[in-house]
Amino acid sequence: MCRVTTAEHATDVDVLIVGAGITGIYQLHRAREAGFTAQLLEAGGGVGGTWYWNRYPGARFDSESYTYAYIFSKELFEKWEWREHFAEQPEIERYLNHVVDRFDLRRHMRFNANVTSALYDAASSTWAVVLGDGSKVRARFLIAATGVLSVPHFPAVSGRDDFRGEQYHTGLWPARPVDFENKRVAVIGTGSSGVQLIPVIADEVASLTVYQRTANWCTPLNNAPITSDEQARLRADFEAIRETLNTSPHGFLHRTHDRATFDDSNEARRAFYEKMWNSPGFAKLISHYTDVMVDETANAEWCDFIAEKVRSIVKDPATAEELIPKDHRFGEKRPPFVTGYYEAFNNPKLSLVDLKATPIVRVTESGIETAAGVREFDIIVWATGFDFGTGALARMGIRGRRRLALNEHWADGPKTFLGVQTAGFPNFFFPGGPHAAAGNNPRYNGDQVDFITDTLVYARDHGYDTIEVDPAAEERWTDMVDRNATAGSFTEASYYFGTNIPGKPRKYLLNSGGRPKLFKEIDRVIANDYKAFRLSRSG
């Protein structure tokens, strides 16, 4: 690696990583393993990223624990035994701390270190990063593993600061337990976090009012403890599991189905829908009929089946109807997987408020005022989601060549190559950010980390210390993402288009080409000696 020799531009580390979530931890491990000096900065007080901040009651994986976990080490996989197929937040956080200590990564981490600015210096091809306490770190390569779900969103509701009770966001949950016992509680939002929280606290509260803007197609998670026999099978099948997870289009172990909806009789379809309803997590998308996401008639029949289930579970017919989506099909938004969610609405302590019929006017000192009147609360929980995809990157004060702000470069939406780099920002990478996962996040993000690390090694081995994507490669990849976005199941009703954030550009924030397209493009980059990047030497 070509070194800067002047004191003013001397680097502290080769690789500076921001974010101690699953992606950042793996990036630190790979960078150290490849022989680079590396440091990781984390705004929080510990490791975990999403699984550090989202510690609300009921927070858990909705991907199987052993498919979400790291698979780079057979010994790690075999020594850690997950308790449940879908682990709860405390176990996830314990696991990530175990990984960090097992691979001696903690000494390369700095906590409570919030990045306030990052400026690229073209003369030295380095990044000068400033932290909230005023300290500075200079690095050759800056890798923002800040994730897509790291900036909680609060809707613009008047009076929120006037409330004298307790307020929490599910994405900024305190480490101390929140006491819900005999409290009047409001939960605003019925997305992925709200539907996990509501049934867990329902029996503790004096009353629970759920404010719903949009109903979601919720189906059972079907979690269970992992038996000793299952643990043994997982260990015995590690190599096959790793091969499947590393190569499948979606990064899950679930197998795709072998037929379309109307290949089966009415009776056979009904039996299959029951099987899907009782299947674990994402099997309902991956192992479903092959046309359920693309054929309107097929999708409508599955939605009718779910609606029947909701009506059979929720005793009050009016409440049941409010919990059944009317504005989107199954799969047009990310469908949450739940445990006891619909059943919770049979609890007399619960009530449901339709925010489209009676929108929130303001938060008062003692509660929430809607068009229908005021309700008083002791606790308000904002389960209102995140500034998905670009939220964290937009807040880091990143400036590239000629002091171009990343926010300006992305004023009309993100432009990337492979979801890892953007033109005009040399030596800056962002695995797990915009144009990233189109499936099981850690698997896809791990693919990006591996590619970034291999690219750094290639540059070092060939005497380069500056890596900048060719604008033509960025344009080609971004055009592919935008073009294919309309062909997928997700619509602009989904936060995957940024539509939950007022004023945010309406652009698709995942990789609409999926994992196969990522693999194909990476292979082409390697076969062409990394010519998609402009590789050079500083000085």
ChimeraX attribute file (.defattr): number of C-alpha atoms within 10 A of each C-alpha:
attribute: neighborCount
match mode: 1-to-1
recipient: residues
	/A:1	16
	/A:2	13
	/A:3	15
	/A:4	17
	/A:5	10
	/A:6	9
	/A:7	7
	/A:8	9
	/A:9	19
	/A:10	16
	/A:11	21
	/A:12	16
	/A:13	16
	/A:14	21
	/A:15	26
	/A:16	26
	/A:17	26
	/A:18	27
	/A:19	32
	/A:20	32
	/A:21	24
	/A:22	26
	/A:23	29
	/A:24	30
	/A:25	25
	/A:26	23
	/A:27	31
	/A:28	30
	/A:29	18
	/A:30	19
	/A:31	24
	/A:32	17
	/A:33	11
	/A:34	13
	/A:35	10
	/A:36	18
	/A:37	16
	/A:38	23
	/A:39	23
	/A:40	25
	/A:41	23
	/A:42	24
	/A:43	19
	/A:44	17
	/A:45	13
	/A:46	19
	/A:47	25
	/A:48	25
	/A:49	25
	/A:50	22
	/A:51	23
	/A:52	23
	/A:53	22
	/A:54	23
	/A:55	22
	/A:56	26
	/A:57	20
	/A:58	20
	/A:59	22
	/A:60	20
	/A:61	20
	/A:62	22
	/A:63	24
	/A:64	20
	/A:65	20
	/A:66	21
	/A:67	21
	/A:68	20
	/A:69	19
	/A:70	20
	/A:71	22
	/A:72	12
	/A:73	10
	/A:74	13
	/A:75	11
	/A:76	16
	/A:77	17
	/A:78	15
	/A:79	9
	/A:80	14
	/A:81	17
	/A:82	20
	/A:83	16
	/A:84	17
	/A:85	23
	/A:86	25
	/A:87	23
	/A:88	19
	/A:89	22
	/A:90	15
	/A:91	16
	/A:92	21
	/A:93	21
	/A:94	12
	/A:95	17
	/A:96	23
	/A:97	17
	/A:98	14
	/A:99	20
	/A:100	20
	/A:101	12
	/A:102	11
	/A:103	10
	/A:104	11
	/A:105	19
	/A:106	18
	/A:107	10
	/A:108	15
	/A:109	21
	/A:110	19
	/A:111	16
	/A:112	14
	/A:113	20
	/A:114	19
	/A:115	23
	/A:116	15
	/A:117	17
	/A:118	21
	/A:119	21
	/A:120	28
	/A:121	19
	/A:122	17
	/A:123	10
	/A:124	21
	/A:125	22
	/A:126	26
	/A:127	29
	/A:128	19
	/A:129	22
	/A:130	20
	/A:131	18
	/A:132	13
	/A:133	11
	/A:134	10
	/A:135	10
	/A:136	15
	/A:137	17
	/A:138	24
	/A:139	26
	/A:140	29
	/A:141	25
	/A:142	25
	/A:143	24
	/A:144	25
	/A:145	31
	/A:146	30
	/A:147	30
	/A:148	25
	/A:149	20
	/A:150	24
	/A:151	21
	/A:152	20
	/A:153	19
	/A:154	15
	/A:155	13
	/A:156	10
	/A:157	11
	/A:158	12
	/A:159	14
	/A:160	18
	/A:161	11
	/A:162	13
	/A:163	18
	/A:164	14
	/A:165	13
	/A:166	12
	/A:167	16
	/A:168	16
	/A:169	22
	/A:170	22
	/A:171	24
	/A:172	17
	/A:173	18
	/A:174	15
	/A:175	11
	/A:176	7
	/A:177	10
	/A:178	13
	/A:179	11
	/A:180	18
	/A:181	14
	/A:182	12
	/A:183	15
	/A:184	19
	/A:185	26
	/A:186	25
	/A:187	24
	/A:188	20
	/A:189	21
	/A:190	25
	/A:191	22
	/A:192	20
	/A:193	24
	/A:194	26
	/A:195	26
	/A:196	22
	/A:197	22
	/A:198	25
	/A:199	22
	/A:200	17
	/A:201	17
	/A:202	22
	/A:203	18
	/A:204	15
	/A:205	16
	/A:206	14
	/A:207	22
	/A:208	27
	/A:209	20
	/A:210	23
	/A:211	23
	/A:212	21
	/A:213	18
	/A:214	19
	/A:215	18
	/A:216	26
	/A:217	23
	/A:218	25
	/A:219	24
	/A:220	19
	/A:221	24
	/A:222	16
	/A:223	19
	/A:224	12
	/A:225	12
	/A:226	15
	/A:227	13
	/A:228	11
	/A:229	8
	/A:230	12
	/A:231	16
	/A:232	12
	/A:233	11
	/A:234	18
	/A:235	16
	/A:236	12
	/A:237	11
	/A:238	18
	/A:239	13
	/A:240	12
	/A:241	17
	/A:242	18
	/A:243	12
	/A:244	17
	/A:245	21
	/A:246	17
	/A:247	14
	/A:248	16
	/A:249	18
	/A:250	21
	/A:251	23
	/A:252	23
	/A:253	20
	/A:254	19
	/A:255	11
	/A:256	13
	/A:257	13
	/A:258	10
	/A:259	12
	/A:260	14
	/A:261	21
	/A:262	13
	/A:263	11
	/A:264	13
	/A:265	10
	/A:266	11
	/A:267	8
	/A:268	13
	/A:269	17
	/A:270	15
	/A:271	12
	/A:272	16
	/A:273	18
	/A:274	14
	/A:275	13
	/A:276	21
	/A:277	19
	/A:278	15
	/A:279	17
	/A:280	22
	/A:281	26
	/A:282	23
	/A:283	20
	/A:284	22
	/A:285	17
	/A:286	18
	/A:287	15
	/A:288	24
	/A:289	25
	/A:290	17
	/A:291	16
	/A:292	21
	/A:293	21
	/A:294	13
	/A:295	12
	/A:296	13
	/A:297	14
	/A:298	17
	/A:299	19
	/A:300	15
	/A:301	16
	/A:302	22
	/A:303	19
	/A:304	12
	/A:305	15
	/A:306	20
	/A:307	19
	/A:308	13
	/A:309	16
	/A:310	22
	/A:311	18
	/A:312	14
	/A:313	18
	/A:314	20
	/A:315	15
	/A:316	12
	/A:317	13
	/A:318	11
	/A:319	19
	/A:320	19
	/A:321	15
	/A:322	15
	/A:323	24
	/A:324	20
	/A:325	16
	/A:326	12
	/A:327	10
	/A:328	17
	/A:329	20
	/A:330	22
	/A:331	21
	/A:332	18
	/A:333	19
	/A:334	18
	/A:335	19
	/A:336	22
	/A:337	24
	/A:338	22
	/A:339	20
	/A:340	15
	/A:341	22
	/A:342	25
	/A:343	14
	/A:344	21
	/A:345	24
	/A:346	15
	/A:347	16
	/A:348	11
	/A:349	16
	/A:350	20
	/A:351	16
	/A:352	16
	/A:353	19
	/A:354	18
	/A:355	17
	/A:356	11
	/A:357	11
	/A:358	15
	/A:359	16
	/A:360	20
	/A:361	16
	/A:362	18
	/A:363	21
	/A:364	19
	/A:365	15
	/A:366	16
	/A:367	23
	/A:368	20
	/A:369	17
	/A:370	17
	/A:371	12
	/A:372	12
	/A:373	10
	/A:374	16
	/A:375	15
	/A:376	17
	/A:377	22
	/A:378	18
	/A:379	23
	/A:380	24
	/A:381	20
	/A:382	24
	/A:383	24
	/A:384	23
	/A:385	25
	/A:386	20
	/A:387	24
	/A:388	25
	/A:389	27
	/A:390	24
	/A:391	23
	/A:392	21
	/A:393	21
	/A:394	15
	/A:395	14
	/A:396	20
	/A:397	17
	/A:398	23
	/A:399	21
	/A:400	22
	/A:401	15
	/A:402	12
	/A:403	14
	/A:404	15
	/A:405	19
	/A:406	21
	/A:407	18
	/A:408	11
	/A:409	17
	/A:410	15
	/A:411	12
	/A:412	12
	/A:413	20
	/A:414	21
	/A:415	26
	/A:416	27
	/A:417	23
	/A:418	25
	/A:419	27
	/A:420	23
	/A:421	26
	/A:422	27
	/A:423	23
	/A:424	21
	/A:425	26
	/A:426	27
	/A:427	25
	/A:428	26
	/A:429	24
	/A:430	27
	/A:431	30
	/A:432	28
	/A:433	28
	/A:434	27
	/A:435	28
	/A:436	28
	/A:437	28
	/A:438	21
	/A:439	21
	/A:440	19
	/A:441	21
	/A:442	22
	/A:443	26
	/A:444	24
	/A:445	28
	/A:446	23
	/A:447	20
	/A:448	26
	/A:449	27
	/A:450	16
	/A:451	18
	/A:452	21
	/A:453	19
	/A:454	16
	/A:455	18
	/A:456	24
	/A:457	18
	/A:458	16
	/A:459	19
	/A:460	15
	/A:461	11
	/A:462	13
	/A:463	14
	/A:464	18
	/A:465	24
	/A:466	24
	/A:467	24
	/A:468	19
	/A:469	24
	/A:470	18
	/A:471	18
	/A:472	13
	/A:473	18
	/A:474	21
	/A:475	16
	/A:476	14
	/A:477	23
	/A:478	22
	/A:479	14
	/A:480	15
	/A:481	24
	/A:482	19
	/A:483	13
	/A:484	14
	/A:485	21
	/A:486	13
	/A:487	12
	/A:488	13
	/A:489	16
	/A:490	22
	/A:491	19
	/A:492	17
	/A:493	16
	/A:494	16
	/A:495	21
	/A:496	23
	/A:497	22
	/A:498	24
	/A:499	19
	/A:500	20
	/A:501	19
	/A:502	10
	/A:503	8
	/A:504	16
	/A:505	15
	/A:506	16
	/A:507	18
	/A:508	28
	/A:509	27
	/A:510	24
	/A:511	24
	/A:512	24
	/A:513	19
	/A:514	19
	/A:515	22
	/A:516	14
	/A:517	16
	/A:518	23
	/A:519	17
	/A:520	10
	/A:521	16
	/A:522	18
	/A:523	12
	/A:524	14
	/A:525	15
	/A:526	15
	/A:527	10
	/A:528	10
	/A:529	11
	/A:530	18
	/A:531	14
	/A:532	21
	/A:533	22
	/A:534	15
	/A:535	21
	/A:536	15
	/A:537	16
	/A:538	15
	/A:539	10
